[in-house]
Amino acid sequence: MSHRASRGIFVTVIFLAFAGLEFVRPQSTDDSSSAPSALFVFDSNEPLGVRLSYVSEEILKISNDSTYVGCELSYLEGDEWKNLEAEIRIRGGFRRTYCFFTPLKLKVSQESSVGTPFEKDRKAKLVLPCLKSKKADDNLLKELMGYKIFEVLSPYHFKTRLLDVELKWIRKNKTDVHHLMGFMIQDDESFSRWNEAKEIERFMDYQALNEKYRVINALFQYMIGNTDFSTVYLHNEKLFYVNDMIVPVPYDFDMSGLVDASYAVVSQVKNEVLPIDQVTKRLYRGFQADHQTLEEVRSLFLEKEKEVSAAIESLKAYFKDPKEYDLARTYIEGFYEILKDDKKFSKRIADKGRKN
């Protein structure tokens, strides 16, 4: 039996194993489904004013991937601040240990959420600037830009919402107050509920994924200059079974060339050394795919160019340094120059598909 044939049997067995599972369409367990959609926190693209206060020592010493600590949370509705009962915990990998502002996971109590924008999305990831620097907020906006671009390219994406944050760290002898930008990311459970999907939390051979959507994901990662991901090892990627197919949904783009953070380094997933030395240099990390699929996805990206441009433009007003915005826009324009050139597309993308 050939290697290709045996590989095909392996993929088929894996897929059938998943097909045999009970992928029950998730149902809402409360009676608030008739609530107007305008309430939902991710329905608006306007920045949401948020005040968050917590004991800094507790978040570092007590909270972990499963343990939450209490916090004071309020959000701005019109001219009025409204309080919520909520908890937070520490999250993340690299940023969890390296960054000055720790990434957080938010959980609003069900009773407190009723009639608020958080009623359908009580859990969310909170992304804050990594470091205290002049570029901190602008780097965060460029990472959010990545989410907004992917939102244009794939119907299967994590929703986001820009935040205007007043952060209070309560210490023994004083309270530190920080004013910064941030954004919320839709929780995995929320994604599953809204999309009637089931999250897959185990190794999957890349050939079990829907080919079109894995190519969309890979080309998007090339677009933003990101190598810090893996659909096989579930590194900065989530896999969902939705509409009878398995699709990848990416997150965490701070190591990308689009953001070009001061701390960013070329990723080495599973210690694989890559042939680039700067995150701003692009390297296609997608797996091999049918030529017709590659051209279909290429056409999709070209058709969506104006919408991608609009997604980038939507964040322009929030940048503190116009040059940082211009750098981000120019970086994406550079991708489209490659995409429109047949020779460059073949040499840098189509011919670079990985076999393993």
C-alpha positions in Angstrom: 0.0 0.0 0.0 1.4 3.4 -0.9 2.1 6.1 1.7 -0.6 8.4 0.1 -3.2 5.6 0.3 -2.4 4.7 3.9 -2.5 8.4 4.8 -5.9 8.7 3.1 -7.2 5.8 5.1 -5.9 7.4 8.3 -7.7 10.6 7.6 -10.9 8.8 6.7 -10.8 6.8 10.0 -10.2 10.0 12.0 -13.1 11.8 10.3 -15.5 8.9 10.7 -14.6 8.7 14.3 -15.7 12.3 14.7 -18.8 11.8 12.5 -19.8 9.0 15.0 -19.9 11.5 17.9 -23.1 13.2 18.9 -22.7 16.7 17.6 -25.8 18.0 19.3 -26.8 21.4 18.1 -26.4 23.6 21.2 -29.6 25.2 22.6 -30.0 28.2 24.8 -31.0 27.3 28.3 -32.7 30.5 29.3 -35.9 32.2 28.3 -34.3 35.5 27.1 -34.1 34.5 23.4 -36.7 37.1 22.7 -34.5 39.9 23.9 -33.8 42.5 21.2 -30.5 41.9 19.4 -29.4 45.5 20.0 -28.6 44.4 23.5 -25.8 42.0 22.5 -22.3 43.3 23.2 -20.8 42.2 19.9 -23.5 43.8 17.8 -21.9 47.2 17.8 -18.5 48.3 16.4 -18.5 51.4 18.7 -15.9 51.3 21.5 -17.5 50.2 24.8 -16.5 52.2 27.9 -15.5 49.8 30.7 -14.3 50.2 34.3 -12.5 47.3 35.8 -11.1 47.1 39.3 -9.4 44.2 41.1 -6.8 43.3 43.7 -3.6 42.9 41.7 -2.1 40.4 44.1 -5.2 38.1 43.8 -5.1 37.9 40.0 -1.5 36.8 40.1 -1.4 34.5 43.0 -4.9 33.0 43.2 -6.4 32.9 39.8 -5.5 30.4 37.1 -7.0 28.6 34.1 -10.0 27.4 36.3 -10.0 29.7 39.3 -11.7 33.1 39.1 -11.4 36.0 41.6 -13.9 38.8 42.3 -13.7 42.2 40.5 -15.7 45.4 40.2 -17.0 45.9 36.6 -19.1 48.6 35.1 -19.9 49.6 31.5 -21.0 52.9 30.0 -24.5 53.0 28.6 -25.3 56.5 27.3 -24.1 58.8 30.0 -24.7 56.3 32.8 -22.3 53.8 34.3 -24.0 50.5 35.1 -22.5 47.9 37.5 -22.2 44.2 36.9 -21.4 41.3 39.2 -18.4 39.6 37.6 -15.3 37.6 38.1 -12.0 37.4 36.2 -9.0 35.1 35.9 -5.6 35.2 34.4 -5.1 33.6 30.9 -2.7 33.3 28.0 0.7 31.8 27.4 3.6 34.1 26.4 1.7 37.3 27.3 0.7 35.8 30.7 4.2 35.9 31.9 5.9 38.6 29.8 3.4 41.4 29.6 2.9 44.3 32.0 -0.9 44.0 31.5 -2.1 40.5 32.0 -4.6 39.0 29.6 -7.8 38.2 31.4 -10.9 36.0 31.1 -14.2 37.7 32.2 -17.3 36.0 33.5 -20.4 38.0 34.3 -23.0 36.5 36.6 -26.1 35.3 34.9 -28.5 37.2 37.2 -26.5 40.4 36.7 -26.4 40.1 32.9 -30.1 40.1 32.3 -31.2 43.1 30.3 -27.6 44.1 29.6 -25.3 43.8 26.5 -23.7 40.8 28.2 -26.9 38.7 28.5 -25.9 36.4 25.6 -22.2 36.6 26.1 -21.4 36.4 29.8 -17.9 35.1 29.2 -15.3 36.8 27.1 -11.5 37.1 26.7 -10.1 40.5 27.5 -7.1 41.7 25.5 -5.1 44.6 26.9 -1.9 46.2 25.6 1.1 44.1 26.5 3.6 46.7 27.5 3.5 50.3 28.9 4.9 52.1 25.8 4.0 54.8 23.3 2.9 52.2 20.8 1.0 50.0 23.2 -2.5 51.1 22.2 -1.6 51.2 18.5 -0.2 47.7 18.6 -3.4 46.5 20.2 -5.4 48.2 17.4 -3.3 46.4 14.8 -4.0 43.1 16.4 -7.7 43.9 16.5 -7.4 44.8 12.8 -6.4 41.2 12.2 -9.6 39.9 13.7 -11.6 42.5 11.7 -9.9 41.4 8.5 -10.6 37.7 9.1 -14.2 38.6 9.9 -14.5 39.8 6.3 -12.9 36.6 4.9 -14.6 33.8 6.8 -18.1 33.5 8.3 -16.5 31.4 11.0 -14.7 33.9 13.2 -14.5 35.1 16.7 -16.5 38.3 17.2 -14.7 41.3 18.8 -15.5 44.6 20.4 -13.1 47.6 21.0 -13.0 48.8 24.6 -12.1 52.1 26.3 -10.8 50.8 29.6 -10.2 52.4 33.0 -8.2 49.8 34.9 -7.7 50.0 38.6 -5.1 47.8 40.4 -5.8 47.7 44.1 -2.6 47.3 46.2 -1.9 47.3 49.9 -1.1 51.0 50.2 -2.4 52.5 47.0 -4.5 52.1 43.9 -2.9 52.3 40.4 -5.2 53.7 37.7 -4.5 53.0 34.0 -6.4 54.4 31.0 -5.9 52.3 27.9 -7.6 50.6 25.0 -8.5 47.0 24.9 -10.9 44.6 23.2 -13.1 41.7 23.9 -13.0 38.4 22.1 -16.0 36.1 21.9 -15.7 33.0 24.1 -15.5 29.5 22.6 -18.8 28.5 24.1 -20.5 31.6 22.7 -19.1 30.8 19.2 -20.4 27.3 19.4 -23.9 28.5 20.5 -24.2 31.2 17.9 -22.9 29.0 15.1 -24.5 25.7 16.2 -21.1 24.2 16.3 -19.1 21.7 18.4 -15.5 22.5 19.4 -12.9 19.8 18.7 -10.2 19.6 21.3 -7.9 16.9 20.0 -5.3 16.3 17.3 -6.7 16.4 13.8 -4.8 15.6 10.6 -4.9 18.6 8.4 -6.7 16.6 5.6 -9.7 16.2 7.9 -10.3 19.9 7.8 -12.5 21.5 5.1 -10.0 22.3 2.4 -11.4 25.7 1.5 -11.5 27.0 5.1 -8.0 25.7 6.0 -6.7 27.5 2.9 -8.5 30.7 3.9 -7.0 30.4 7.3 -3.5 29.8 6.0 -3.6 32.6 3.4 -4.9 35.0 6.0 -2.0 34.1 8.3 0.3 34.8 5.4 -1.5 38.1 4.8 -0.8 39.4 8.3 2.7 37.8 8.4 1.9 35.3 11.2 3.7 32.0 11.7 2.7 31.6 15.4 -0.1 29.1 14.8 -0.8 25.5 14.1 -4.1 23.8 13.2 -2.6 20.4 14.0 -1.3 21.2 17.5 -4.1 23.7 18.2 -1.7 26.5 18.8 -3.6 29.8 18.5 -6.2 28.0 16.6 -9.6 26.5 17.5 -11.3 23.7 15.5 -15.1 23.5 15.2 -17.4 21.0 13.7 -20.0 23.2 12.0 -22.3 22.6 9.0 -21.0 19.1 8.5 -17.4 20.2 8.2 -14.4 20.9 10.4 -13.1 24.5 10.2 -10.2 26.4 11.9 -10.8 29.7 13.7 -7.6 31.6 14.5 -6.8 34.0 17.4 -3.8 35.8 19.0 -2.0 37.8 16.3 0.4 39.8 18.4 3.5 37.9 17.0 2.5 38.9 13.4 4.3 41.2 11.1 1.1 43.3 10.9 1.4 44.2 14.6 5.3 44.1 14.6 5.4 44.4 18.4 8.8 45.1 20.0 8.8 41.7 21.7 7.7 39.7 18.6 9.9 36.9 17.4 9.5 34.4 14.6 7.6 31.5 16.0 9.0 28.0 16.3 6.0 25.8 16.9 7.2 22.4 18.2 10.8 23.8 17.9 10.7 24.0 14.1 13.2 26.5 12.9 11.8 28.7 10.1 13.8 30.3 7.3 13.0 33.9 8.2 14.5 36.1 10.8 11.9 38.9 11.1 8.2 38.7 11.8 7.6 41.3 9.0 8.9 38.8 6.4 6.1 36.6 5.1 6.2 32.8 5.0 3.3 30.6 3.8 2.7 27.9 6.3 -0.4 26.3 4.7 -0.6 22.6 3.8 -0.8 21.4 0.2 -4.2 21.9 -1.4 -5.9 21.4 -4.7 -5.0 24.0 -7.4 -8.7 24.8 -7.9 -9.2 25.4 -4.2 -6.2 27.7 -4.1 -7.5 29.7 -7.0 -11.0 29.9 -5.5 -9.6 31.3 -2.2 -7.3 33.6 -4.1 -10.3 35.0 -6.0 -12.2 35.3 -2.7 -9.5 37.5 -1.2 -9.3 39.6 -4.3 -13.1 40.1 -4.3 -13.0 41.1 -0.7 -10.2 43.6 -1.1 -12.4 46.7 -0.7 -14.1 45.2 2.4 -10.7 44.4 3.9 -9.7 48.0 3.2 -12.9 49.2 4.9 -12.2 47.0 7.9 -8.8 48.6 8.2 -10.2 52.1 7.7 -12.7 51.6 10.5 -10.0 51.6 13.1 -8.0 54.6 11.7 -9.6 57.2 14.1 -8.4 55.4 17.2 -4.7 55.4 16.4 -2.6 57.8 18.4 0.2 57.8 15.8 -1.0 58.0 12.2 2.3 56.5 11.0 1.4 53.2 12.8 -1.9 53.1 11.0 -0.1 53.8 7.7 2.4 51.0 8.3 -0.4 48.5 8.9 -2.3 49.6 5.8 0.8 49.4 3.7 1.7 46.0 5.0 -1.7 44.6 3.9 -1.4 46.4 0.5 1.9 44.5 0.1 0.1 41.2 0.4 -2.4 42.2 -2.3 0.5 43.1 -4.6 1.7 39.4 -4.3 -1.8 38.1 -4.7 -2.4 39.9 -8.0 0.9 38.7 -9.5 0.6 35.2 -11.0 4.3 34.5 -10.7 4.6 35.8 -7.1 1.5 33.9 -6.1 2.9 30.6 -7.4 6.4 31.1 -6.1 5.6 32.4 -2.6 2.2 30.7 -1.9 0.9 28.0 -4.2 4.3 26.2 -4.5 5.0 26.4 -0.8 2.2 24.1 0.4 3.5 21.8 3.2 3.3 18.0 3.1 3.5 17.5 6.8 
